[in-house]
Every structure is written in structure tokens, then in C-alpha cells.
């Protein structure tokens, strides 16, 4: 009897169907739920507490990287493996920073995919060959561009403003530094709060500092 419970998170029902069949026929995991978007995935993790979450980078109207961050940051966090056709550097670095235990290209063989899922489900790490070859560069990049990879939904300007928030600047100081109207800064901050799903600037600043933004300004 399979003792590993998995949640599948992918925008394509056909892919979820195929993955479910492969997992259960191989005896690797029992699929306890499926989701096509990040919000539903986070809610289902909280309700079902699966052992492993298999998630794509691109979901219906949301970011798989942001969903991964929320999943791994919650109580009883499961192991997360990203399975995606998108394996560019920003996607992989963002997934690792968000807490994923591995990143596998959808183009790998069925055997490689199932082996990777088995490893991550039992606490290991798994990367497809194309990703594994670039791991040294990724681990260096995790410390070089934290804002761009930790908050992929933010524009460059929003990331810049978020970093200034993390440094403790108020709206007037930010507007002076960036030579923008305070109203423009307020509008940017409102969009930042919405994209990060945070209620206030203190929470946004904490999220930013946890991701490595603004730390060089903190005494």
C-alpha cells in the first residue's frame, strides 16, 4: 500500500491525468488532490497535508514559484518538486529560493521523472540533467539577484521600491530617491501589496528582507 500522498498542481488536466496514472501504477504515491492554480494549491495543502507537491512554474493566472514559497513557508510543509517545460535560469533559481527540493524538465523520460519524484517524496533532491549541469551557477546566483528571482511577478520598478521599503524608507523618501511623485509611489506600493498578498508595508518589508532585499542597509 502506498504511504506517500501527493498533490498535483498543473494547468493542464491531461498532464495531471498522465502523472497520476504513472505515479499510482508505479506504486510511488497516491494522488490525494489536483489543482490548476496557485491559490487552490495552497488551500489544498493546508487542508490535505500531502507529503509531496508536484507543481509547474506556470499556472492558471498565477505563479508556481509564489505558490511554492507559500506552501513551503506554511506549517507541516510538504516536499515540493517543480516539474515544468520552462527551465530557464530565472525559473530554476526562483523555485530553489522559494523552497523547492528539485526541478525536473517535463521532457525527461518517464523513468527519470518517477525516480526524481520518489527521491523528493522521501526527503531528497532531484534535478533533470540539463538543470543539474547548471547547479553551481544557480547557487551563486541565489545570493546575487534575490529580488528578481524571489518576486518574479514584480516589475523592476516594483522590486526597486520594495527594496527601499525593506530599508525603512517612507513614501516621501522613496519618491525623492527615485524622482517620482508620491502618488505614483503609493500606487506602486498598492500593487506590490496585491501581488505579494500582504496587508501592510511592515509585512512587505519583512518578506523582502527574508528574501535578501535591503539587508546591506540594515545595521
N, C-alpha and C positions, 0 to 999 in steps of 0.2 A: 504494500500500500504506500502511495506517495505521501511523504510527510512534509514536502515543500509546497507552499501555496504562493501562487504568482498572480500579479495584476498586469494586464497587457494594456499599454497606452499608445495608441497609434491612430492616425486619422483615417486609415484605410481598413475597412471591415474585412476585406479579402485577405490582407496580410495578417490580421489578428486571427482569422479563421485558420489559416495555414500554420501559424505559430502555435496556436492552441493544439491543433491535431498533432504537430510534431512533438511538442512537449509531453503530451499525455500518452502518445504511442510509445515514446522512448522511456516513459516512466520517470522523467526528470522532475516534473512539477504538476500540480493540479491547479488549473486556472480558476480563480475564485471571482474574477471580475474583469471587465473591459471598459475602457474609456477612450474617447476620441479627442478630448481637450484637457488642458491642464487643471482647470478648476474642478472638474469632475474627478480627475485622478487624485487630487489632494484630498477631496472629501471621501473618496472610496478608501484611500489608505487609512485615514483616521477611523473609518467605520469597520473595515475588514482586517486591518493589521496584517497584511501579507508578509511573507518572508522576503520576497524579491519583487521589484518592479522593473518591467522591461518597457522602455519608453523611447519614443522618437524625438528628434530635435524640433521638428516642425509639426505642430498640432493644429486642430481646428481653432483658429482665432487666438492662438496663444503660443507661448514659447515653452518647449520642453525643458529648456535649461532652467527657466524660472520655476517651473513645476518641480524639477529635481531639487532645486535649492529648498523649496518649501517642504518637500517630502523628507529630505534628509535632515532638515532642521527641526522636525517635529518629534514628539515623544514616540518611543518604540519604532524608531526609524528603520525601514527595511533596507536591504541592499538594493542599489539601483544600477542597472546596466542600460546604457544607451545603445539602441540598435537603429541605425539611420543610414540613408543613402547620402546624407550630407556629412562629409567628414573633413571639411576644411579646417584650417588651424584654429580659427576663432571658435568654431563649434566644439572641437575637442577640448580646448583649453577651458572654455566656459563650462562644459559638462564636468570636467575634473574639479574645477573650483567650486562648482555647485554641490559636489559631494558624490558624484558617480564613481562606482568602483571599476568601470570599464567602458569601452567604446568599441562597438563592432559594426563594420560596414555591412549593410544588407546584402551585398554582393558575394559574401563568403559562402562556402559550401554549407549544406545542412549540417554536416558532421562538425565543422568548425563552430558554427553558431550554437549548436546544442552543447558542445564542450564548454564554450565560453559561458553560457547560461548556468551550467552546472557549477563551474568554478565560482562565479559571483554569488550564486544562491547559497553557497556554503562558506562565504566569507572571503573568497579570493578575489583576484583581479583578472580581467580578460581584455585583450585588445586584438583587433584584426591585424594581420601583418603590416598593412600599409600604415596603420596608426602606430604600431609598436616601433617601427623604424624611426619615427619622429619623436618618440617619448623624451629623449634628453632635451631637445629644443623646447618641448612643451613645458617641462618642469622649470626651465629657466624663464619662460615667458609668463608663468603664473605669477612671478614676482615683478614683472616689468610693465604689464598693461592690465592691472586689476580692474579698472573701471570698465574698459571696453568689453572684457570677457565676462565679468560678473553681472553686468547690467546690459545685455545685448539689445533690449527694447528701447533704451535711451538713445537720443541723438547725441552727437558730440557736444553740442551746447548744453544739453541737459546734464550730461556727465560732468562737464566743467562746473556747472552750478552746484550739482550735488557734492562735488569735492569741496567747494567753498563752504557749503553748509556743514560738511564734516569738520572743516577747520574752525567753525564757530562764527563765521561772518553773518551779520544780519543783512536784510534785503538792501538797505541803503549802501552798505559797504560793498556788496556784490555788484550793485548797479554801477558804482564808481569804478571798481576794478575792471569791469567788462565794458564800460561806457555804453550802458543800456539803461532805458527808463525803468524806474522801479515797477511800474505796471507790467512791463514786459517780464521782469524777473518774477513777479508774483504769478503771472500766467505760466511761466516755465515750471515754477515750483508746484503749482497745482497739477500740471501734467505729470511731473515726477512722482507726486504722491499717488496719483491714479495708477501709473504704470508699476510702481513698487508695492501697491496695495498697503500703504502705510497711512496712519491718521494724522501725523504731525511731523514737524521738522526734527524734533528730537529723535523720533523713531527712524526717520530717514537718515539722519546723521549717524546713528548707531549702525544701521545696515551698511552705510558707506564705509565706516571705519572698520567694521568686521571684514569687509571685502578688500581692505588695504588702501582705501582712498583717504587722503588728508593726514596720514599718520606722521609724515615727515614734519608737519607743523605742530604736532602735539608734544608738549614738554613733559 
